[in-house]
Amino acid sequence: MSRCDGASGSKKPRSDSNSNCSKDLNGSADGTGDGGGSRDKVALITGITGQDGSYLAEFLLKKDYEVHGIIRRASTFNTTRIEHLYADPKAHKGGKMKLHYGDMTDSSSLVKIINMVKPTEIYNLAAQSHVKVSFDLSEYTAEVDAVGTLRILDAIRTCGIEKLVRFYQASTSELYGKVVETPQNEQTPFYPRSPYACAKMYGFWIVINYREAYNMYACNGILFNHESPRRGENFVTRKITRSVAKILLNQMEYFELGNLDSKRDWGHASDYVEAMWMMLQRDSPSDYVIATGETHSVREFVEAAFKHIGREITWQGSGVEEVGIERSTDTVRVRINPKYFRPTEVDLLLGDASKAKRELNWTPKWSFLQLVSDMMNADIELMKKNPIA
């Protein structure tokens, strides 16, 4: 259920014989789910254990929200991104953050959780969000990303709170796919190029349909690529920073990538979750592109990561034979592997966030090089502590 690491995000199993969604993190019944705090600001986040979910939970807790998250039951602990948000991390006691078992493919669990929590804001960040994986898990991607969005909207209406709750849908720049104009804004036609993008396109339009049909406060955030040290390891940016960190520490000689010339508009996830919140604070709902307005290639990202550790990469060859060579040692550090190519590629994404800047007063705080440095610093420390991470 996370945008960054599969449909479930991270998991925290808890015992519950009567309900899949009524336990606090320390195992005590949470009743209404209010934890004794104010009911004025109550947020429910699907995909809370993913990159965006963790930053959003952190952001909302600082604003004194009571934060609830939906996670899937699993046999392993995998709540690394939000463990620092527990009131008592050693005991996994949540305080104003509470987790509930649920699943985007199970409408009954969504109804139970929404009815119990009675949120004032819902952020739907849950998704199978890996584009290449969506070609292998196309049906599952549709179930979670497309129909899952519909299930939440219907659950809101079933609970009778469609006039009381504000709903945010995590949309994506992948909707633009084979772009018909550059840069892309809210009026740019979509041309999805993957099962993931197609599923997200359904989610985008069903949100608009419910907004217009039932007068719901529901909006789409068309977020362009956003990264951080909490990015999933199988995404290209995190793969690069992890690998370069390992090379610095002599734990790896080289790594493999796919399309080096693919260009993206990369921002920092912490900037983008603030934009999500801003969208739900306006008097009326609307849809917004969130982007930096700059584009960089995978090749540039590699070069910036190596530059951070004081090394320069030069490129030799072409196509699948191209390699990235460390200038000072003539060592091959980057190779091309065709298995990382997508069946249909998205070559260029560049967002125009003028509407968000004008109406939300939102501007990104992190530059591209600051983003790369933040990720590199975190991964260097990670690999020093745990070389097999």
N, C-alpha and C positions, 0 to 999 in steps of 0.2 A: 504494500500500500504506500510505498514511498516513491517519489519522483526519481530518486537516485540509485536505490538498490532493490529493484524488484517490486512485486506487487504487495508484499507484506511490510516492507521496511524492516525495522528491527523488532524483536519479540521479547516479551517478559512473561513467562508462564506463572500463573497463580492458581491456587486451588479454589474451586467454587462448585458446590454440588447442586445449587439451585438456579444459578444464572451465569451466563457467560460474560456479564458486564457489571457486576455489583460489588467488586472488591477494590479497596484501596491498595496501595503498593505494599503496605505492611501486613496485608491479609485481613484487616478489619472491615466490616461492612460500612459502606459509605452512604447508605440510605439515599437521600436526595442527591448526593454527589456534591453538596455545597461546602463540605469541610468546615462549616461554621463561619465561612467568609462571606463577603458581600456578594449578592446575586446580581449586582448591577452590570458587571462585565464578565460574562462566561463564554469562553471560546472552546469549541470542539474542533480538533484537528485530526483529519485522517492522514496517515503517513507521517505521524509525529516523529518517528525514529529515523527518518531520512534526513538528508542534508537540509532541505528547506524547512521541514517540520521542526527540526531541532533549533534552528536559528529563530523560527517564528515563535516557538514556545518560550525561548529565552527572552525574546523581545516583548512578548505579551506579559510574561511574569514581571518584568521590570515596570510595566505599566499597571501593575496590580490587578491583572486579570486572574480569574480562576481558570486554569487550563486543563482540559480533558483531551486525551488522545486515544485513538482507536488502533489497536494492534491485533495481529493474528496469533493464535495459540501455537506454540512450538515447544520442542523438547530442549531447546538450548537458549541460554541468555544471549541477547544481541541488542542491548539498549545502550551501546557505547556512547552514541552521540548525545544522549540526554541524561546520562548518569550524574553529570555535574549539576543538574537542575533538581535533583532530589533534595528534600529538606534534610534527610539523613541518608547520605549515599551508602554508608556501610550497611544499613538495614533496608535499603531500597524503599524508604518511606517517602511518599510523594509530597506531602504538604499541600500546597495549592496546585500541584500538578498530579493528576490522576489518570491512570491508564485503564482501558476497558477492552475486553475481548470482543472482536467483531471481524467482519469480512465484507469486502466490497461485492462479493458474489452472493451474499446472504442478506436479503432484505429484512428478514425478521430481526436479525441482530442489530441492524441499523435503526429500525423502529424502536427497539427496546432502549438502546443507548440514548437516542435523541429524546425520547419521552422521559427518561430518567434525568438526564442532565439539563434539559430545557435551556439550551445555549442561546445566547443573544447573537453570536457570530459563529458561522461554520466555515472552515477552510478545508476545501477538498483538495489535498495534495497527493492523495493516494493514486498510484499508477504503476503499471509495468512500463518503465520509462526508458529502457535501453532500446534504441532504434534498431540496431542490428539483431538483437535477440527477438524483437517483435516479428521478424520474418520467420523465425523458428517456432514462436509461440503466438501465432497470429490470432487464434480463436480465444486463447486466454487473455491476450492483450485487449481484445474487444470486450470481453466479459467484464474486465476490471475498469478499463479506461473509458469505455463508451457506456455500456449498460450500468456500470457501477455508479456513474454520475446520475443517471436516471433514477436508480434506486434511492439515492440520497434525497433527491428532489421530491420523489413520491413519499419517502419516509417523513419529510418535513410536513407535507400536506396531511398525511395520515395522522400525525401527532397534533394537527390543528394549529401549528405555529407559523404558517406561511406568511402571516402579516407581522410577526414578532421577531423573526430571525433574519439576519443578513448573511448571504451566502456568497462565498468566493470560490470560483472554479479555476484551478491551475491549468491554463491553456499553454500553448507552446509555439515558438517560431517555426517549428517543423511543419506547421500547417501551410506555410508558404512554399515549401518544397522547391519545385522547379519554378523559381520566382519569375513573375511576369513584369516586375518593376523593382528598381532599387533606388533608395531604401524602401523598406516595407513599413506601412503604417496600418491604422485600423480599417482603412478602405481598400487596401490591396487585396485582390482576389486570391483565394487559396488554391494550391496545387500540391496536395499531399503526396509524398513519395515513399511511404512505408506503412505497414499495418498500424504502427504506433500513431502516426500522423492522422491516418484515416479514422482511427478510434477517437482520437482527440477532437477531430472535426465534428463527429457526432456529439461529443460532450459540449463543445462550444455552442452548437446550434440548439441543443435541447435546453441549455441554460437560457438562451434568448427566448425560446419558445415559452418556457414556463414563466419567465419574467413578463412577457406580453400577455399570455393567456390568463395568468392568475395574479398579476400585479405583485409579484414577489420581488424583494430586493435581492437580485442575483446578478453577478457580474463576472466577466472573464478577464483574467490577466494574461495577455499574450506575452509571456516572458521569453526573451531571447536567452541564449546560453549563459548560465551563471554557475560559477565554480567556487571552491573553497577547500581548505584542508579537510573538510568533512565530506567531500565528494566521494562517491563510490569508486572502489579500486579498479573497476572494469570500464570506467569512462576514460577517454583518451587523455584528457588533461591530467587527471590524477595518475594515470599510467606513466605519463612522461615524468612528472615530478618525483614519483616514487622511484622510477628507474634511474634518473639522474642522481638522486640521493644515494642510491646503492652504488652507482659508479664512483661517486666521490669517495665513498667509504670502502672501495675495493671489494664490494660484495657482488658485483655484476660487471661483465665486460661490455655487453651491448644489449639492446632491446629492439623489438620489431613493431612496426606501425603499418597502417594501411595508406590511405590517401593523404599525402603530405600537403597537397594544394587546396584541400577543403578549407574554406574561410568561414569564420564565425564571429559574431558580435559577443565577446565574452565580458561578463561583469562579475561582481562578487555577490554571493548569495545573501550576505547580510544586508546589502543595499536593497535587494529585490524583495525580501520579506517585509521590509518597511513599506514598500509600495503596495503590497497586498493589503496591509492594514489601512493604509491611506484610502484605498478604494472603498472600503466599507464605512468610512467616516463621513462620506459626502451625503447630502440630502437625498439625492436620487442616484440609482445605479447606472453604470455605464461600463464599457469595455475599453481596456487600455493596453497599448504596447509599452513594454518596459525594456529598455535597451540602453547601451552606452553611446551608440552612434558611431562606433569605430569597428572596423573589421580586421582580423588577423588570421593568418593561415596556421595550420598545424605545424608547418615548417618554422614559422616565426615563434611559435610557442616553444618548440624544441630549442631553438637558438637562444631564447630568453632564459630558459631554465639552465642551460649550460653556462651562459654568461653570468648567472647568479653565483656559480661556483668558480668563476674565473677562468672558464675554458671556452674556446671558440670552435664552432662546428662549421666545416665546409662540406659542400655536396659534390659528389662525383657520380657519373653515370646517369641513366634515365630509366623511366618506367620501373618495373619490378627489380631492375638491376641497380637502381640508385642506392647510394649509401651515404651516411653522414659520418665524416671523419674528423676526429679531434686533431686540430692543426698542430699542436705542440708535440704530439706523440705519433701521429699518423695511424692511430688506432681506430678501427671501425667501431662506432658507437651506436649507429642506427641502421637497421636494415628494413627492407620492405617485404611484407608477407601478404600475398593475395588473399589469404583467408580473412583478413580484416577489411576487405572491400565490401561495401554494401551492394546488394543486387541492383538497387537504383540509388544513385548518389544525389545528395543535395550539395551543390558546389559553393553557394554563396548565400549567407544570411547577414543582413545589415538593417538594424531597426531604427525607426524614426519615432522617438518618444516625446515629440513636441506636445502632444495632447496631455500626457502625464505631467510634463513640466509646467504646462500652462494651467491645468485644472487642479492638479494635486500638489503643485509646488515641489515635485520630486526631481532630484538630480542625483546621479551616482557619485559616491564619495571616493571610490577606489578606482585607480587607473589600471590599465592592463599590466604594466610592469609591477605595480604594487601587489596585484593579485598573484602573479607568478611568484614573487618573492615570499608572500605569505604562505603559499602552498609549499614552496621549496624549504623554507625554514622549518615548517611543521614536519615535513617528511624526513628531513635530515635528522631531527631530534628523534622521530619515531624509529628510524633505522638504526640509530645509535643504541637505543634501548632494546630493540627487538629486530635483529637482522632478518628474521624469517617472516616478518609482518607482511 
